[in-house]
């Protein structure tokens, strides 16, 4: 990924848009598409291999293959978010009422950690405040590309659920 793609795949608060199921250019639709392409033919291959009278176990396996196929299609086609930097502005990202995308624009920075006022007393949504602070400190010390590389394979909200992942 280019530097700019990494920037857009990382929310200004430090959440990883790249790991969000709704982000159009993220890892989930990308990998779901790759897996779906590799997976093609698996169903028809099993139907051919089982013959005209599959056993109940074989029919169950075919049903699971169909479900996986449907899920992969959804994961690769349903994402509809361009990320906070494009959807930005107050409430324009994935967290209703979040001021961060608009605030970084007003301060002329890409991440809160780059702002001379960080950490500030602005109303950061409570559910991301810890992540916002940890990400801001890390980005200030190491840069956003290092933050991206460290976190690109972590689910979008995983840090909120388990801050020990830092």
C-alpha positions in Angstrom: 0.0 0.0 0.0 1.1 3.5 -0.6 1.6 6.0 2.1 -1.6 7.8 1.1 -3.6 4.5 1.1 -2.3 3.8 4.6 -3.4 7.2 5.7 -6.9 6.8 4.4 -7.1 3.3 5.9 -6.4 4.7 9.3 -8.9 6.9 11.1 -7.6 10.2 12.6 -8.3 8.7 16.0 -6.2 5.6 15.4 -9.0 3.1 14.7 -8.1 0.9 11.7 -10.6 1.5 8.9 -8.6 -1.1 7.1 -9.8 -3.8 9.5 -13.5 -2.7 9.4 -16.0 -4.8 7.6 -17.6 -1.7 6.2 -14.5 -0.1 4.7 -14.6 -0.5 0.9 -10.8 -0.6 0.4 -10.1 -2.7 3.5 -8.6 -6.0 4.3 -11.9 -7.8 4.8 -13.4 -7.2 1.3 -10.0 -7.7 -0.3 -9.3 -11.1 1.4 -12.9 -12.2 1.0 -12.6 -11.6 -2.7 -9.4 -13.5 -2.9 -10.8 -16.4 -1.0 -14.0 -16.4 -3.0 -11.9 -16.6 -6.2 -9.8 -19.5 -4.8 -13.0 -21.2 -3.6 -14.8 -21.2 -6.9 -15.4 -24.7 -8.1 -15.3 -26.2 -4.6 -19.1 -26.7 -4.6 -19.3 -28.1 -8.1 -16.3 -30.3 -7.4 -18.0 -31.8 -4.4 -21.3 -32.3 -6.2 -19.4 -34.1 -8.9 -17.5 -36.2 -6.4 -20.5 -37.1 -4.4 -22.5 -38.3 -7.4 -26.3 -38.4 -7.8 -27.1 -39.6 -4.3 -25.1 -37.8 -1.7 -25.3 -39.0 1.9 -26.9 -36.8 4.6 -23.4 -35.9 5.7 -22.4 -34.9 2.2 -25.6 -32.9 1.8 -24.8 -31.1 5.0 -21.3 -30.3 3.8 -22.8 -28.9 0.5 -25.1 -26.7 2.6 -22.1 -25.3 4.6 -20.2 -24.7 1.4 -23.2 -22.7 0.0 -23.4 -20.7 3.3 -19.7 -19.9 3.1 -20.0 -18.8 -0.5 -22.9 -16.4 0.4 -20.9 -15.0 3.3 -17.9 -14.3 1.1 -20.0 -12.6 -1.6 -21.5 -10.4 1.1 -18.1 -9.6 2.6 -16.6 -8.6 -0.7 -19.6 -6.7 -2.1 -21.4 -5.0 0.8 -18.8 -2.7 2.3 -20.0 0.9 1.6 -17.8 3.2 3.7 -15.0 5.3 2.3 -13.5 5.9 5.8 -13.5 8.8 8.2 -11.2 10.9 6.1 -13.7 11.0 3.2 -16.9 10.6 5.2 -15.4 13.0 7.8 -16.9 15.9 9.6 -18.8 15.7 12.8 -20.7 12.4 12.8 -19.5 11.5 9.3 -17.5 8.5 10.3 -18.5 5.2 11.8 -19.1 6.6 15.3 -22.1 8.9 15.5 -21.2 12.3 16.8 -17.5 11.8 16.6 -15.7 15.2 16.3 -12.2 13.8 15.4 -12.3 13.9 11.6 -13.5 17.5 11.5 -11.1 18.5 14.3 -7.9 17.2 12.6 -8.9 19.0 9.5 -9.4 22.3 11.4 -6.0 21.8 13.1 -4.2 20.9 9.8 -3.0 17.5 11.0 -3.7 13.9 9.9 -3.9 12.4 13.4 -4.7 13.8 16.8 -1.2 12.7 18.0 0.3 15.2 15.5 -1.6 18.1 17.0 0.3 20.4 19.4 -2.8 20.4 21.7 -2.9 16.6 22.0 -4.1 15.2 24.4 -6.9 17.7 24.5 -10.1 18.1 26.5 -12.4 17.8 23.5 -15.3 15.5 23.7 -13.8 12.3 22.2 -16.5 9.6 22.2 -16.0 7.6 25.4 -15.9 4.2 23.6 -12.7 5.2 21.7 -11.1 7.6 24.1 -8.5 5.0 25.3 -7.7 3.9 21.8 -7.5 7.6 20.7 -5.0 8.3 23.4 -2.8 5.2 22.9 -2.8 5.7 19.1 -2.0 9.4 19.4 1.0 8.8 21.6 2.3 6.0 19.4 1.8 8.0 16.2 3.5 11.0 17.8 6.5 8.9 18.7 6.7 6.5 15.7 4.6 7.9 12.9 1.4 6.7 11.4 3.0 4.2 9.0 4.4 2.3 11.9 1.0 2.5 13.6 -0.6 1.1 10.5 1.9 -1.8 10.1 1.5 -2.7 13.8 -2.3 -2.7 13.6 -3.4 -3.5 10.1 -4.3 -7.1 10.9 -6.3 -6.2 14.1 -10.0 -5.9 13.8 -11.4 -2.4 13.7 -12.9 -2.4 17.2 -10.6 -5.0 18.7 -8.5 -2.4 20.7 -11.7 -1.0 22.2 -12.7 -4.5 23.4 -9.2 -5.5 24.5 -6.7 -2.7 25.0 -4.1 -5.2 26.0 -3.4 -5.7 22.3 -1.3 -2.6 22.3 
